[in-house]
Amino acid sequence: MFKVDVVDPRGPEAAELISALSAELARRYDNMEDGSGGFEPEDALGPRGAFVIGRIGGNPVACGAIRPLGEDVAELKRVFVKVDFRGRGYSKVIVSELERQARVRGYRVIRLETGVRQPEAISLYESLDYHPIPNYGEYRDSSLSVCFEKRV
């Protein structure tokens, strides 16, 4: 059974998943230093942020976060499922829980950035009714980025 919980993003399970995602992104985008995407665990702390971990049998296999971008805008970050657990719909469960967490925290809009070398992520967000928007913030001039938004 896949179970999702809000956790402290500074914990060892979160660090393991974030590290695995960062390593994967660094491999896909050979121009990146570490694949961190500018995310710090502290970004998901506090009353306006959230970090979730999905577990199977107590073992962490997926994660994701929201962090504040503005008064009513959250940013989706660090959505990841370990390779051996992909293709089972866990990423949709993670994103759905993050959307719920965003609504509870008073957000009306979720924005996100993903990369052009991540077609599976692009397909995921499109399947969940996220629509493309112009690149924003630090991604504005990045030819490797594609940004999406959804009203929640």
PENOR-V665353 format. One line per field, one symbol per residue. phi: phi as a letter, one per 30 degrees, with the letter a starting at -180 (. if undefined). psi: psi as a letter, one per 30 degrees, with the letter a starting at -180 (. if undefined). burial: # if it has 9 or more other ideal C-beta (glycine too) atoms within 8 Angstrom, else .. A space follows every 10 residues. Layout:
# PENOR-V665353
phi=???
psi=???
burial=???
This chain:
# PENOR-V665353
phi=.cbcbdbddc dddddddddd deddddddcd cddbidiicc edecdidcca bcbcbbhicd baaabbbdca ebbccdbhda beedcdicid dddddddddd dddedidcbc cabbcdcbdd dededddcid cdbeebhdce cddccbcbbb dc
psi=kjkkkklkff leeeeeeeee eeeeeeeeif gkefgfggkk effgllfflk kkkkkkhfkk fllllklkfa egklkklhkk kkefglggge eeeeeeeeee eeeeggkfkk llkllfgife eeeeeefggk kklkklbffe gkffkklllk k.
burial=.#.#..#.#. ..######.# ######.##. ....#.#.#. #.###...## ######...# ########.. ..######## ##..##...# #########. ###.#.#.## #####..#.. ##.###.#.# ..#.##..#. ....###### .#
